[in-house]
Amino acid sequence: MKQRERWSSKLIFIFAAIGSAVGLGNIWRFPYLAAKYGGGAFLIPYVIMLLVLGVPLLIMEFAIGQKMQLGAVGSFKKIKRKLSGIGLGAVLCGFVVVSYYTVVMAWCLIYFIYSFTLKWGASTKDFFFNDVLHISKGVGDIGFISVEIIFALVVVWTLIYFSVWKGVKSVGKVVMVTMPLPIILLIILFIRGITLPGAMEGIVFYLKPNFAALLDIEVWSAAMSQIFFTLSLAFGIMIAYASYQHESSDIAKTAIITSLVNSGISIFAGFVVFSTLGYMASTSGVPIAELAKESGPSLAFIVFPKALSLIPFAPFFAVAFFVMLITLGIDSAFSLVEAASTVIYDKYPHVRKQDISLYVCVFGFACGILFTTFAGLYYLDITDHFITNYGLVIVGLLEVWAVGWLYGVDKLRNYINQVSDVKIGKWWNVAIKYIIPVCLVILLIGTFLKDIRTPYEGYPQWALFCFGWLILGGVLLISYLFAHFSNE
């Protein structure tokens, strides 16, 4: 039996875990949620959910991977053979996500090139939808493949391949650059942002607490979902990464550091975003509240390019912004690929890591072609909604059920405390067995009821079925059949 690969140092593992957790959502989702749900008051449910949901779940995933010394499928199969489907479900959800996440990174790459000349001009909205995406009139009008995006996608997947082609050896070298670099760029953008006129108005808008918002269940649900998704939980990533740690490596401290750094970057990113939006508001006359309504791609590719164009030395800061997005995205993307590669390598250890990585990357590229069409944004939006809000939450529920009720939460906690400097108490048992399942069920039911009342974003039912429920059902069915018919 081959000796399992190891991270070259504890620091490299922490860098890789943080790199996976800190992604595009830290920049374009957290600040938006904070502004929408009570400003500084949003930090209260956010921190509470970090402590009762994020940290315990991350500790659990690190512990499972490190103790079992296998990826997500093998780890849950060790608990009980029929549970291997939980691990496969996590990896399949992650693979679907990376197939469209890389397309967003392709957009970032295109904008990075355009940043040198600020090619988007004055009308950034028209430029993004018409000149870059060539957006069609609706989800039923697929149009053609965008040559520019597909070419950028090839470059992105090439970068991912050479990040993971030698497993943790190559990943370890890459994260030494791609983890600290976006933080450095964030600091540069922050320094530039707070020195601009109107920056303080933007920051006040971001932090001004509205404590009445804490009485709204939607605010707590938003904090819950942000913590769950931003830490790369239920993707199989953290299980795979931890499996390359020595069995006696510290678990609790690593999970706490990863969680706190991830959340710290999210909060800090809010200062960068809102100081810039404050300047844009003072320059353009558009209220900050209006600018703050945008999140996701609209913030990154419409609002921010417009804001950056108004800043002195705009090309330099535009380049810095999109380099930051690319480096944030690459870590998250190749961690999803590595989670899948680890599962395959565990099953077929005689196959070279380079070959497995190549197969996964080529298949991931092929699956992402649909999202490069003129209707790609619609398909991306629907698929993301169903996989992240249903698929990952269901996998997370199954994970805590398997560990809390079948494997034995006391048994895993005893192992964690044996290898960790920071000892965890019985509160962790309660979180895994009761609190986290209740939180995830609330998330699941809340999203489902909302989707039943109103079709997601007004898309036609056939599109929601084909690109939402059907893909989600396919992932869950494959995972179930794999577990049911797995005889080894």
N, C-alpha and C positions, 0 to 999 in steps of 0.2 A: 504494500500500500504506500502510495506517495506521501511524502511529508507535506503537510498543509502549509501553504504560503503564510508569511507573517508580514505585518507592517514593520517597516524598518525602525520605527520608534513610536512611543506613546503619542508624541506631539503630532506625528503624521496622521495617526488614526483620528485624533481630535480635529485636525484640520480637515480631513476627509468628511467626517461626520457634520461638522459645521458647514462645510462647503455644500453638502447635499441639502441640509436644512435651509440655508440662506439662499433663496432664489428670487425670481422676479416678483413673486407675491409680496416679499418684504418691502419692495419699493413701490409697487403700484396698487396694493390692496390694503395693507395695514393703515397707511395714512388716510386713505379714503374712509375706511371703517371708523377710525378715530374721529374724523371730522363729522361724519354722519351720525354717530351714536354717542354724543355727549362730550366730545373733546377730551379734556384731561380726565373727566369722570369715566371714560371708557377704559382707562388703565386699571380701574378697580376690578371689573369683571375679567379683564384680560389677564391680570396677574393671578387672580384666584383660579382661573381655568388653567393657567400655566402650572400652578402648584398641584391641583387636584386631578388634572387630566394629562397634561403634557409630560411633566417630569416622571410620574409613575409609569406611563405607557412606554416612554423612551427607556427607562430603566429595565422594564420587562423585555423589550425587544433586544436590547444589548445583552441581557442575561441569557435569553433563549439562544441567540446566535453563538455567544461565547461558550456556553456550557455544552451545547450540542456539537459545536465545531462544524456546522453545516449551514447551507443557505436556508431560505424560508421553507421550501418543500421538505427537505431532509430533516430540519429541526422539528417541525410539527409531526412528521412521520415517526420520529423517535418517541414522541409523546404517545401517539397511537396511530397505527397504520392508516386508518380511514381519515385522519386529520390532515394528510398530505395535501388535500384539496384546498385547505385554508392558505397554505403557503403558495400554491399555484395561483389561487385567486389574487393574492397580493401582487405577485410578479406579473400576471396578465394585466391587472389594472395599471400597474406601473408602465408596462410596455405600450398600452394604448395611449397613456399620457405622453410618453416620450415621442410617440409617432407624430403628435401635433405640437408638442412643446418645442421640438426642433424646428418646426416651421416658423414659430414665433421668433426663435433665435435667428432664423434666416432673414426675417424682417429686420432684426437688430443689425445684422451684418450689412444689409443693404443701406440702412440709415447711417451706419458708421462710415461708409464710403461717401454718402451724400453730405455728411457733416462737414467735410473739408470745404465745401462750396456753399453750404446751406441751401442745397438744391430745392428744398421743399417750398421756398418762397414765402409769400404772405398768407396764402390759403392752405394751411397745413392739413385741414380736414379733406379738402378736395384732392390734395396731393396723395394722402394716404389711401383713400378709398378708390380713387380713379387711376392715379399714375402708378401706384405700387401694387395694390391688390386687384385692380381692374374689377372691382366688385360688381357682381351681376345684380339683376333686379330682384331676385328672390332665390330661396333655397332650391326651387325646382329648375332654375336656369343655371346649369353647371358651367356653361361656356367652355373655355379652353384652359390648358395648363399655362401658368405664367412662367415664361422662359427665365426671367430674372430670378424669380423665387426658387425655381427648381435648381438653378445653377448654384444659388447661395446655399440651398439645402444640401447639395453634394459637398460643398466646402465644410458645412457644419458637421455632417456625418463623418467626413474625413478627419476632422479635428477630434471628434469623439472616439473614433477608432484608435487613433494613435495615443489617446489618453488611457485607453483600457486594454490595449492589445497584449500587454504583458501582465495583466491582472493588477494586483496591489502594488507591484514594483513600479509600473508606469504611472498608475494613479497617484502613488505617493510623491513622485517627482512633480507631477502636474499641479497638485493641490498646494504645493509650497509656493507657487506663483499665483494660482487662480483664487485662493482663499484670501490672502492678505491684500491683493491688488485692488479689488473692488472697494474694500474698506478704506484704503488710501485715497482712492478716487472720490469716495463719498465725503471724506474729510475735506478734500480740495473743493468740491462743489459746495460743501457747507460753508467753508470760509468765504467763498465767493458770494454765496447766497445771503449771508447775514450782513454783508457789507453793502448790499443794494438798498436803495430807497424803497420803503414800503415793506421791507422784510419782516420787521417786528409786528406789523399788522397781521401778516400771514401766520406768524408763529403764535400770536395771541389767539387767532381764530382756531388754530390747531389744538392749543392747550386749554383754552377757556372751558372750565367744567360746567356741564349742565347735569346736575345731580338728579334732576327729575327723570332723566333717561334711564336711570338704574331701575326704575319701576317697570320698564318695558321688557317683557320676556324676549323680544327680538334682539335686544342689545346683548343679552347673555348668550343667546344662541349664536350671534355673530362672533362673539369672543371665543366661544367654544369651537366653532368651525375653523376660525383662523389659527388657533393653537394646534388643532388636530392636523390641519393640512400643511402648515408651515414647517413642522418638525419632520416631515417625510415619514410619518407614521403609516403603517398598514401597506406600505409599498414593497416590503421585503428588503429594503435597502439597508436599514440599520441592523437587521438580523445578519445579512450577508457580510457587511463591514465588520461586525463584531466577531464573526466566525473566524476572522483572520487574526484575532487577538489571542494571546496565550490564555489558557484556561484560568490562570491565577491573576489576570490583569484586573485593576480596579474598575468597577462598573458604575457605582453610584456617583462618584465624583465626576467621571467623564460625562455621564448623562446630565448632571446638574450644570456643568460648564457649557456643554453644547446648547442646552435649553436657554440659559441666561444670555449667552453671546448672541444666539439667534434673535431673541426678543429685544435685546439691547440694540442690535442693528436695525430692527424694525422701527423702534421708537426714534432712533437717531435719523433714520431715513425720512421720517415725518418732518423733522426740522429742515432737511434739505429741500423736500418737496414744497413745503408751505412758505419757506422764506423766498423761494423762487416765484411761487404763485402770488405771494404778496407784492413782489416787485412788478409782476405782470399786471396785477390788478391796478396798481397805482399808475402804470404807464398806459395801459389800454383803456382804463375806465370801466372795465368789466368787474363786477363785484366778486370778491374772493369766494363767496358762497356759490356763485355760478360756476366758477372754475373748479371748485372742490367736488362738484357732482360727478366728475369723471374719474373712472378707475380703469384698471386693466390696460388693454391696448390703446384706448382713447387717451389716457394720461401720458403714456410713453411715446406715442407716435403722432399725437395731434397737439395736446396742450403743452407738453414740455418742449418739443421743437419750436413752437411759437414763442414760448417764454425765453428759451435759450437764444433765439434770434435777436431778442431785444437787449441782451446783455453785451457790454463791451468785451471785445475779444471772443465773440460768439463761437467761431469755429473751434477754438481750443476747448471750450467747455462742452460743446456739442459732441466732439470726439471723445472727451473724457466720459461723458454720460453714456454713450453707446458702447464704449469699451467696458464700462462698469456693468452694463446689462448683459453683454456677451459673456464676460467672465463669471458673473453670477449664474447665468443660465447653463454654462458648460458643466459646472460642477454638479448641478442638479440632474442634468441630462445624462452625463456618463455614469452617475451613481445608479440611475434606473437601468441602464444597460448592464452595468456590473452585477446588479441584483439578478437579472435574467441569466447572465453568463455563468455566475456562481452555481445556480441551480443545475444548469446543463453540465458544467464541469464536475459537479458532485456525482452526477449520474454516469458520465463518461470521462473518467479521469485520464484515460489513455489518449484522448484527443488533445491536440495542442491548444493552449489558451488563445494564441493568435488566431487560430482557425475558428474557434467558437465565437470570439469577439467579432470576427469578420462576418460570420453567418448572421449573428444577431443584428449587426449594424446594417447589413444589406437588406434584411427583412424589415427592419424598422424604417429604413428609407422608403422601401416599396409601399409600406402601409401609410406613409405620410404624403404620398403623391396626391391623394384625394384633396388634401388640405391646401394644395398649391393651385387648385383651380380657381376660376373666377367666383365660385360659390364657396370656396374653402373656408372663409371666415364663419359662415353660417354652420357648416358641418363641425368646425372646431368648437364653436360655442355650445352646440347641443351635446356633442360627445363629452366635452369637459364637464358640463353640468351633471350629466348622468353618472359618469365614472367617479367623479370626486364626491358628489353628494349622496350617491347611493352605493356604488361599488366599494369605495374605500371605507365607508362607515360600516357596511355589512361585514367586510373583512376584519375591521377593528373589533366589532362585536364578537365575531367568532374567535378571534385571538384571545380576548380576555376570558371568554367562556372556556376555551381549551386550557388555558393556563390556570385560571382561578378555580375551576370546578373539576377538571379532569386530571391535570398534572399535579396540582396541589400547590397553592400559593405559598404555604408555609415552607415547603421544600425548596422552592425557588428563592424565597427571601433568605433562607438560611445560607444558601450558596452565595447569594449577593453579599451578605454580611461577612462571610468568610474571606472574601477577596477584596472587600472595599474598606477604605479608611473611614468613610462616612457611613455609619450604620443606619439602616432604615427600620422603623418600628412597625407595629401592627396597623398603623394608619394606612400603610401601603396595601395590606391585605384587603382592607375595607374599600380602598379606592379601586383595586382591580376587580373585586368580586361584586361590588354593589354600585359605587358612585359612577365609575366610568361607563358601565353598561347602561345605567339610567340616562346619563348625558347623551350617549350615542343614540339611544332609542328616541329620545326627545328630538334630536337633530333629524333623524330619519323620518319620524312621523310628521314633524313640522314641514319638512321639504315636500313630502308626499302630498299632504293636505293642500299646500300652496299650489303644487303643480296640478292637482285635481280641480281646484277652484278656477285657476287661470292657466291656460297652456303657456309653458315657459317662453318668455319673450315674444309671445304671440305667434310662434311658429305653427305651421299647419300640423295637424295630428299625424299625417303620414310621415312627415319628416321626423317628428319626435319619436315615432315608433321605430323607423328604420335606423336612425342614427343615435337614438337614445336607448329606448327599452330593448331593442333587438341586440345591440352591442353589449349592453349590460347583461341581458339574459344569456347571451353567448358565453361571456366570461364566466358567469356563475354555473352554467350547464357543463362547460368543459371542465371546470374545477371539480364539480360533483362527480362527473363520469370518471375522471382521472383517479379520484380517491376511491370510488366504488370498485373499479376494475383493476386497481393496482394490487398485484399479488405478491410483490417482493417485500 
